[in-house]
Amino acid sequence: MARIHLFEFEDQAWFPAFLRNYITDFLQFLSNKTGMYKPVVPLLEHLLKKEETTTIIDLASGGGGGLVGLNEELKQKIPGLKIVLTDYYPNLPAFVYTKKQSDNFDYYEQPVDARKVPSELKGVRTQFLSLHHFKPTDAKLILQNAIDSHSSIAIFEAQERSFPSILAMLFSPFSVFLMTPLIRPFKIDRIIFTYLIPIVPLFVLWDGVVSSLRTYSVEEMQMLVKDLNHAERYEWQIGRVKSGPGMLLYLIGKEKTI
């Protein structure tokens, strides 16, 4: 199945911020409740220890990122762990709520472009469920910026470009209906636009299907890396790992030691 880069609503500058936040809040809640990212804990632990850092700069964090559900386990393995949430469209209410729940979280209030990360944000860079938002040219810029900044990067995707993945996305509105009352902080508008005017489930459905169609395969990730300047200076791990009934895709880059 060829990669198709259709549009997602949450990527659009004109899309209402409160609706974008409701979508990213749902995605964060889903990933944390299902524990879908737990299989990547050993990968992150190994990378942080190799880099001798306790700081993670999470890019495109959405409603708080996949690290919220991994935080307690990672803290046990990485004492002093600090996680900084960032996004091009910062979901500040979600970031503030996350920081109140776990004091080792912090956030960057200004928009952060993953293709050009501010120099003061130093640490292992992570991306959860966001690489597919970028066309190949921009995906390469994200990786090139990591190389140029001598920063390690770990990217994870929770879906594949496959018929089973797309089929699973077709059931996403039902997940929205079931989980919305449990999402915190509670907001009456979230209830209204989920049940009375059910546009949030429709946006989640469209963006979910498109996300699968946009997702890079392992082979395509390898091609992204191949075209980078000074890619040979980095050690690259690209692969898939089992997570429940599905698979997680990952791309990890670390500067080689001399």
C-alpha positions in Angstrom: 0.0 0.0 0.0 1.5 3.3 -1.1 1.9 6.1 1.4 -0.8 8.8 0.9 -0.3 12.2 2.5 -3.9 13.4 2.9 -4.7 16.2 5.3 -5.5 15.8 9.0 -7.7 18.3 10.7 -5.4 18.8 13.7 -2.6 19.9 11.4 -4.5 22.8 10.0 -3.8 26.3 11.4 -7.5 27.3 11.0 -8.7 24.3 13.0 -10.2 25.5 16.3 -7.7 25.1 19.1 -10.2 23.7 21.6 -11.2 20.9 19.1 -7.6 20.1 18.4 -7.0 19.9 22.2 -9.9 17.5 22.6 -8.5 15.2 19.9 -5.0 15.2 21.4 -6.4 14.8 24.9 -8.2 11.6 23.7 -5.1 10.3 22.0 -3.1 10.8 25.2 -5.7 9.2 27.4 -6.0 6.2 25.0 -2.3 5.6 24.9 -1.9 5.8 28.7 -4.9 3.6 29.5 -4.0 0.9 27.0 -0.3 1.0 27.9 0.5 0.8 24.2 4.0 2.3 24.6 5.2 0.2 27.4 7.3 -2.0 25.1 9.6 0.9 24.3 10.6 1.6 27.9 13.8 -0.6 27.5 14.7 1.4 24.3 14.4 4.7 26.1 16.2 3.5 29.2 19.1 2.3 27.2 19.3 5.6 25.2 19.1 7.8 28.2 21.8 5.9 30.0 24.1 5.8 27.0 23.7 9.6 26.6 24.2 10.1 30.3 21.3 12.4 30.6 18.1 12.5 32.6 16.2 14.9 30.3 13.7 14.1 27.6 12.6 16.8 25.2 9.2 15.5 23.8 8.3 17.0 20.5 4.8 17.3 19.1 3.5 16.3 22.5 -0.2 16.9 21.7 -2.2 16.4 24.9 0.8 15.3 26.9 2.5 12.8 24.8 3.1 9.0 25.2 5.5 9.6 28.0 2.7 10.3 30.6 1.9 6.6 30.8 5.6 5.6 30.9 6.7 8.2 33.5 6.5 6.1 36.7 8.3 3.1 35.2 11.0 5.4 33.6 11.5 7.3 36.9 12.3 4.1 38.6 15.0 3.3 36.0 16.2 6.8 35.5 16.5 8.7 38.8 16.1 12.4 38.4 14.2 12.0 35.1 12.8 15.3 33.7 10.4 15.5 30.7 9.8 18.7 28.8 6.6 18.8 26.7 6.5 20.9 23.5 4.3 21.3 20.5 3.8 23.5 17.4 0.3 24.1 18.7 0.9 23.8 22.5 -2.1 22.3 24.4 -1.3 24.4 27.5 -4.3 23.3 29.6 -3.2 19.6 29.1 0.5 20.5 29.8 -0.4 22.3 33.0 -2.6 19.5 34.2 0.2 16.9 33.4 2.7 19.0 35.4 0.4 19.1 38.4 0.0 15.3 38.3 3.8 14.6 38.0 6.3 17.2 39.3 9.1 15.9 37.0 7.2 17.2 33.9 7.7 20.7 32.6 6.6 22.3 29.3 7.6 25.0 26.8 4.9 27.6 26.3 6.0 28.9 22.9 5.4 26.9 19.7 8.2 24.5 18.9 8.9 23.4 15.4 10.3 19.8 15.4 12.3 20.7 12.3 14.1 23.5 14.1 14.2 22.9 17.9 15.3 25.8 20.0 19.0 25.4 21.1 18.1 25.8 24.8 16.1 22.6 24.7 18.8 20.0 25.4 18.2 16.3 26.0 17.1 13.1 24.3 14.4 14.1 21.8 11.3 11.9 21.5 8.2 11.9 19.2 5.2 9.7 19.8 2.6 9.3 17.1 3.6 12.3 15.2 6.2 11.6 12.5 3.4 10.7 10.0 2.2 14.3 10.2 5.3 15.3 8.2 6.0 14.9 4.5 9.3 13.2 3.7 11.1 16.5 3.1 10.0 17.7 6.6 10.6 14.4 8.3 14.2 14.6 7.0 14.5 18.1 8.4 13.5 16.8 11.8 16.2 14.1 11.7 18.8 16.5 10.2 18.2 19.0 12.9 18.9 16.3 15.5 22.2 15.5 13.8 23.2 19.1 13.4 22.4 19.7 17.1 24.3 16.5 18.2 21.0 15.3 19.8 19.7 11.8 20.1 16.2 11.2 18.9 13.7 8.4 19.4 10.5 8.3 17.3 7.6 5.9 17.9 4.5 5.3 15.8 1.5 3.3 17.2 0.0 2.3 13.9 1.1 0.9 10.5 0.0 1.5 7.0 -2.0 -1.6 6.6 -5.6 -2.8 6.2 -5.8 -4.2 9.8 -4.6 -0.8 11.1 -7.1 1.1 9.0 -9.8 -1.3 10.1 -9.0 -0.7 13.8 -9.3 3.1 13.2 -12.8 2.6 12.0 -13.8 1.7 15.5 -12.2 4.8 17.0 -15.5 6.8 17.4 -16.7 4.1 19.8 -13.5 4.5 21.9 -14.2 8.3 22.0 -17.7 7.7 23.2 -16.6 5.3 25.9 -13.6 7.2 27.2 -14.6 10.9 27.0 -16.3 10.9 30.4 -13.0 9.7 32.0 -10.7 12.3 30.4 -9.4 14.9 32.9 -9.6 17.7 33.4 -13.4 17.4 32.9 -14.9 19.9 30.4 -18.5 20.3 29.6 -17.7 21.5 26.1 -15.9 18.2 25.5 -19.2 16.4 26.4 -21.2 18.6 24.2 -19.0 18.1 21.1 -18.7 14.4 21.7 -22.4 13.4 22.3 -24.8 16.3 21.6 -22.9 17.6 18.5 -20.7 14.5 17.8 -18.0 16.2 15.7 -15.0 15.1 17.8 -15.6 11.4 17.1 -15.8 12.2 13.4 -12.6 14.2 13.4 -10.8 11.4 15.3 -12.1 8.9 12.8 -10.8 10.9 9.8 -7.5 11.8 11.3 -7.0 8.2 12.5 -7.5 6.7 9.1 -5.4 9.3 7.5 -2.7 8.7 10.1 -2.4 5.1 9.0 -2.2 6.0 5.3 0.6 8.5 6.2 2.7 6.2 8.4 6.2 5.5 7.2 7.2 1.8 6.9 10.5 0.5 8.3 11.9 0.6 4.8 10.8 4.2 4.2 12.3 5.3 7.5 15.6 3.7 6.4 15.4 5.7 3.2 14.8 8.9 5.2 18.0 8.3 7.2 20.0 7.3 4.1 19.5 10.8 2.6 20.7 12.8 5.6 23.9 14.7 5.7 26.5 13.1 8.1 24.1 10.2 8.8 27.1 8.0 9.1 28.0 9.8 12.3 25.0 8.3 14.0 23.9 4.8 15.1 20.4 4.1 13.8 17.9 1.5 15.0 14.8 1.1 12.9 12.3 -1.6 13.5 9.0 -2.9 14.9 8.1 -4.2 18.4 4.9 -6.0 19.5 2.4 -4.0 21.5 -0.8 -5.9 22.4 -2.5 -7.0 19.2 -0.6 -4.4 17.1 2.9 -3.2 16.4 4.9 -0.1 17.3 7.4 1.2 14.8 10.5 3.0 16.0 13.4 5.0 14.7 16.2 5.8 17.1 19.3 7.8 16.3 22.3 8.3 18.6 25.6 10.0 17.8 28.5 7.5 17.6 31.2 7.7 20.3 34.8 8.1 19.0 
